[in-house]
Amino acid sequence: MLRERLRERGFVLVAALAAVLAACGSADAGVRGTDAGGNGEQAAEAGAGAVAQAVELVPLRVGGIEIQVEIADDADERQRGLMYRESLEENQGMLFVYPEQRTLGFWMRNTLIPLDIAYIDREGRIVDIQQMEPQTTETHDSAAPAMYALEMNQGWFEANGIRIGDLIEF
């Protein structure tokens, strides 16, 4: 299903990634503002009403643990991210998908819950994991180029033994 949705949006999956997620607020989407050229105000205007929408969850495996993720694969979805959410289920998160691999950066403006972020390269390998505090504008840049970012509740990666170098699987 994830593969179909990515193809619908024009993303190309590398054949070698058949069993591995091809790569997972960039100062552009993760910072929840520069994808659309703004500073997050567009998402702020959507407010909490945007959160009430039904969301499609897609299963992924991280270090052998099945999780359910929302996919943020266009500029508006990446900009909004998990803003205004008051909670996130234990094994649920959001996968941000970018059209190309590059240094990504995220911030937590208008994000109410503490999160961890794993930056993932095009081969599906975690290249960096960082903790992010709610309602801050500190930018968390990826330590290496990434094509995907996975946000989960703060402490989730450590509690589940997930480390840099681990793979994300379909």
Buried (B, 14 or more C-beta within 10 A) or exposed (E): EBBEBBEEEEBEBEEEBEEBBBBBBBBBBBBBBBBBEBBBEBBBEBEEEBBEEEEEBBEBBBBEEEBBBBBBBEBBBBBBBBBBBEEBEEBBBBBBBBEEBEEBBBBBBBBBBBBBBBBBBBBBBBBBBBEBEEEEEEBBBBEBBBBBBBBBBBEBBEEBEBEBEBBBBB
